[in-house]
Amino acid sequence: MEAQSSTTLVLCGKSSEENEAARLLKINNVLKLPDTSPVTAVLHSEAENRERIDGGDSFRINSYMNFLSTYRFGKLLVYSPKLASTHDVVSTNFLDLPIGAVCVADVQFKGRGRSKNVWESPKGCLLFSFTLQMEDGRIVPLVQYVVCLAMTEAINDVCRRNGMPCLDVRIKWPNDLYLDGLKVGGILCTSTYKDKKFNVSAGIGLNVNNEKPTTCLNAILQRLGYVSHQLQREDIVAAFFSKFESFYDIFISQGFQALEELYYKTWLHSGQRVIIQEKSDNQDQVSENVVTIQGLTSSGYLLAATEDGETCELHPDGNSFDFFKGLVRRKVA
């Protein structure tokens, strides 16, 4: 039987504390993949191919660390040129990684989406997942909205900093990013419960420099006349962690309500009219009703109003690929 090739994971820290954590991860040989295939952990400072790692189409670790200015998030980096899924790496190794650690890949071939969908992501995508830990289970479902908001704000921060126009990246509930009517990114947050805490793995995929199958950020900028300027993955993810760290502190201390005004400016749905299908009690008839989306409920679902003024909460039915074609209405007390 042919031996499985080893996956290389390059470890790097922002400060001496994270570099020591990286060194211990390598020495103790604890990092693993879900399929138990071989893993080789390498310190960035000791890598023989550092020039290749920090050049060409590869994620430039030094540039990322220079851009990064956070206190907690993103300071320990796990990088690989090609992975099945960054999300699986952080979730599988959650207990061995410090909170806030991030995994980045140039290419992933078994990325995870909603309803167990599998996504292949080519070069030019920003692909990363990171860890956080929460105690209040009631707000865990809302953290995906904080992630979405932080990414839209980070993209525009980078655009402004580089003298480029802001891009109108919008949030499609619950966790997709759209630009010019086309999907350019998605967010996936999963959690497990252990020792009275929720271990959350948050994953992001963003089309930065790959136009297929939809479009990408740099293609839109070129269309606007900024041919010689390009957004860089390293700059965006560093800006994301800066925004997320700020928003997350507000979210934990004040609740998502403190971010709602900014969130609603960014999402696609205020005042949107949606047709929902409802089955009768005996399940043999289906009626269609129009509701108007008003915002989010405290539990993170869609708040809507019927044409006769009744307030309701819209839940995905779990069967439809497009959430807006598979919504179930529930009354709000």
C-alpha positions in Angstrom: 0.0 0.0 0.0 1.3 3.4 -0.9 2.2 5.6 2.1 0.1 8.8 2.6 2.0 12.0 1.9 2.5 14.3 4.9 0.6 17.6 5.2 2.9 20.4 6.2 1.7 22.9 8.7 3.8 26.0 9.1 3.6 27.6 12.6 4.3 31.3 13.3 3.5 33.7 16.2 3.2 37.4 16.4 5.1 37.7 19.7 7.4 35.6 21.8 4.5 34.1 23.7 2.8 32.8 20.5 6.2 31.7 19.1 6.7 29.6 22.3 3.3 28.1 21.8 4.2 27.2 18.2 7.4 25.6 19.4 5.6 23.5 21.9 3.1 22.4 19.3 5.9 21.2 17.1 7.9 19.5 19.8 4.9 17.7 21.3 3.7 16.7 17.8 0.0 17.1 18.8 -1.5 18.6 15.6 -3.6 16.2 13.6 -6.0 16.0 10.7 -9.5 14.5 10.9 -8.6 11.7 8.6 -5.5 10.9 10.7 -3.2 11.3 7.7 0.5 12.3 8.6 1.2 15.9 9.6 4.6 17.6 9.6 4.7 20.8 11.8 7.4 23.3 10.9 8.3 26.6 12.6 8.3 29.5 10.1 11.5 30.8 11.6 13.2 27.4 10.8 11.6 26.6 7.5 14.1 25.8 4.7 11.7 27.2 2.0 10.8 30.5 3.7 11.4 32.4 0.5 8.9 30.2 -1.3 6.4 30.5 1.6 6.6 34.2 1.7 6.6 34.8 -2.1 4.7 34.1 -5.2 1.0 33.0 -4.8 1.6 31.8 -1.3 0.1 33.5 1.8 2.8 35.9 2.9 3.3 35.1 6.6 5.7 38.0 7.3 3.3 40.5 5.6 0.4 39.2 7.6 2.2 39.5 10.9 3.4 43.0 10.0 -0.2 44.1 9.3 -1.7 42.4 12.4 -2.4 44.7 15.4 -4.6 42.7 17.7 -4.3 41.7 21.4 -5.8 38.2 21.1 -7.1 37.1 17.7 -4.9 35.9 14.8 -1.6 36.0 16.7 -0.8 32.3 16.3 -0.9 31.3 12.7 -1.1 27.7 11.2 -0.5 27.9 7.5 -0.6 25.2 4.8 -0.4 25.6 1.0 -3.2 23.0 0.5 -5.7 21.6 3.0 -8.9 19.6 2.9 -10.4 22.3 5.2 -9.0 25.0 7.5 -12.2 24.6 9.5 -11.5 20.9 10.2 -7.9 21.8 11.3 -9.0 24.3 14.0 -12.0 22.2 15.2 -10.0 19.0 15.3 -7.1 20.6 17.2 -9.2 23.1 19.2 -8.1 22.0 22.7 -4.4 22.2 21.7 -4.5 25.6 20.1 -4.7 28.9 22.0 -7.9 30.8 21.7 -7.8 33.1 18.8 -5.4 30.9 16.7 -6.0 31.0 13.0 -5.4 28.5 10.2 -4.9 29.7 6.6 -4.6 27.8 3.4 -4.0 28.8 -0.2 -6.2 26.1 -1.6 -8.8 23.8 0.1 -10.5 20.9 -1.5 -13.1 19.8 1.1 -14.3 23.2 2.5 -17.4 23.0 4.5 -20.7 24.8 3.8 -24.2 24.8 5.1 -26.1 21.4 5.2 -22.8 19.5 4.9 -22.1 20.9 1.4 -18.5 20.5 0.3 -16.7 23.4 -1.5 -13.6 23.4 -3.5 -11.7 26.7 -3.3 -8.9 27.5 -5.8 -6.0 29.9 -5.6 -7.0 33.5 -5.1 -9.4 32.8 -2.3 -8.9 34.0 1.2 -9.5 30.9 3.3 -9.1 30.9 7.0 -10.7 29.6 10.3 -10.1 30.6 13.9 -11.0 29.7 17.4 -13.0 31.4 20.1 -14.6 30.4 23.3 -18.0 31.5 24.7 -19.9 30.9 27.9 -23.4 32.1 27.1 -25.0 29.5 24.8 -27.9 31.9 24.1 -25.7 34.2 22.0 -23.5 31.6 20.3 -25.8 31.6 17.2 -25.4 35.4 16.8 -21.6 35.3 16.6 -21.8 34.5 12.9 -23.3 37.9 12.3 -20.4 39.6 14.1 -18.0 37.7 11.8 -19.9 38.8 8.7 -20.0 42.4 9.8 -16.3 42.4 10.7 -15.4 41.2 7.3 -17.5 43.8 5.4 -16.0 46.5 7.5 -12.5 45.2 7.1 -12.7 45.1 3.3 -13.6 48.8 3.3 -10.9 49.7 5.8 -8.3 48.2 3.5 -9.8 49.9 0.5 -9.7 53.3 2.2 -6.2 52.8 3.5 -5.0 52.1 0.0 -6.8 55.0 -1.7 -9.4 52.8 -3.4 -13.2 53.2 -3.3 -15.2 51.2 -0.8 -16.8 48.0 -2.1 -20.5 47.5 -1.4 -20.1 44.0 0.0 -23.4 43.1 1.6 -24.6 40.4 4.0 -27.2 37.9 2.8 -28.7 36.3 5.9 -27.6 34.3 7.6 -23.9 34.0 6.5 -23.2 34.9 2.9 -21.4 37.9 1.4 -22.6 39.4 -1.8 -21.1 42.0 -4.2 -23.0 43.3 -7.3 -25.6 40.7 -6.8 -23.1 37.8 -6.8 -21.8 35.7 -3.9 -18.2 36.5 -3.1 -17.9 34.9 0.3 -19.4 32.8 3.1 -19.0 32.2 6.8 -19.4 29.0 8.8 -19.5 28.8 12.6 -19.7 25.5 14.5 -19.5 24.8 18.2 -19.0 22.1 20.7 -19.8 22.2 24.4 -17.1 21.1 26.9 -16.4 22.0 30.6 -19.3 24.6 30.6 -17.9 26.5 27.6 -18.7 26.6 23.9 -15.7 26.0 21.7 -16.5 27.9 18.5 -14.7 27.4 15.2 -15.3 30.2 12.7 -14.5 29.8 9.1 -14.4 32.3 6.3 -14.0 32.0 2.5 -13.7 35.2 0.4 -13.1 35.6 -3.3 -10.3 38.1 -3.4 -8.5 37.4 -6.7 -10.4 34.6 -8.4 -13.3 35.5 -10.7 -14.8 32.0 -11.0 -17.5 30.9 -10.5 -19.0 34.3 -9.7 -16.7 37.3 -9.3 -14.1 38.7 -6.9 -13.1 41.9 -5.1 -10.2 42.7 -7.4 -12.3 42.2 -10.5 -14.8 44.8 -9.3 -12.0 47.2 -8.5 -10.5 46.7 -12.0 -13.9 47.5 -13.4 -13.9 50.7 -11.5 -10.6 51.7 -13.1 -8.1 50.5 -10.4 -6.1 48.2 -12.6 -2.8 48.6 -10.9 -4.2 48.3 -7.4 -5.1 44.9 -5.8 -6.4 43.9 -2.5 -4.1 41.4 -0.7 -5.3 38.5 1.4 -2.8 39.2 4.2 -4.0 42.7 4.6 -7.7 41.7 4.6 -7.4 39.0 7.2 -5.3 41.2 9.5 -7.9 44.0 9.2 -10.6 41.5 9.8 -9.1 40.4 13.1 -8.8 44.1 14.2 -12.4 44.7 13.4 -13.6 41.4 14.9 -11.7 41.9 18.1 -13.4 45.3 18.6 -16.9 44.1 17.6 -16.6 41.0 19.6 -15.8 42.9 22.8 -18.9 45.1 22.2 -21.0 42.0 21.5 -20.0 40.2 24.7 -20.3 43.3 26.9 -23.4 44.9 25.4 -25.1 42.3 23.3 -25.7 42.2 19.5 -28.2 45.1 19.8 -25.2 47.5 20.1 -24.1 46.4 16.6 -27.5 46.1 15.0 -27.6 49.6 13.4 -24.3 49.0 11.6 -25.3 45.5 10.7 -28.6 46.6 9.1 -26.7 49.1 7.0 -24.7 46.2 5.6 -27.3 43.5 5.0 -29.6 43.0 2.1 -33.0 42.5 3.7 -34.5 45.5 5.4 -38.0 45.9 4.0 -37.6 42.9 1.7 -40.9 41.1 0.9 -40.6 37.3 1.0 -43.1 34.7 -0.1 -43.3 31.8 2.3 -45.1 28.5 1.8 -47.1 27.0 4.6 -48.8 23.6 4.8 -52.2 23.2 6.3 -52.7 21.2 9.5 -53.5 18.0 7.5 -50.4 18.6 5.3 -52.4 18.3 2.0 -52.6 21.9 1.0 -49.9 24.6 0.6 -50.7 28.3 0.9 -48.4 31.2 0.0 -48.2 34.2 2.2 -46.2 37.4 1.8 -44.2 38.8 4.8 -41.9 41.8 5.1 -38.6 41.4 6.8 -38.0 43.9 9.6 -34.8 42.7 11.3 -33.5 40.0 13.5 -35.1 38.5 16.6 -33.2 38.2 19.9 -32.4 34.6 19.0 -31.0 35.5 15.6 -33.8 34.5 13.3 -35.6 36.8 10.9 -38.2 39.1 12.3 -41.1 39.7 9.8 -44.6 41.1 9.6 -47.5 39.6 7.8 -49.8 41.7 5.6 -52.4 41.7 8.4 -49.8 43.1 10.9 -48.9 40.0 12.8 -45.3 39.7 13.9 -43.6 36.4 13.2 -40.2 34.7 13.3 -38.9 33.0 10.1 -36.8 29.8 10.5 -35.1 27.9 7.7 -36.7 24.5 7.1 -33.3 22.8 6.7 -34.2 21.4 3.3 -33.7 24.2 0.9 -30.3 25.3 -0.4 -31.5 28.9 -0.6 -32.8 29.9 2.9 -35.3 32.3 1.3 -37.0 29.5 -0.5 -37.3 27.4 2.6 -38.6 29.6 5.4 -41.0 28.4 8.1 -43.1 31.0 10.0 -43.5 30.9 13.7 -45.5 33.3 15.8 -43.7 35.7 18.2 -45.2 35.8 21.6 
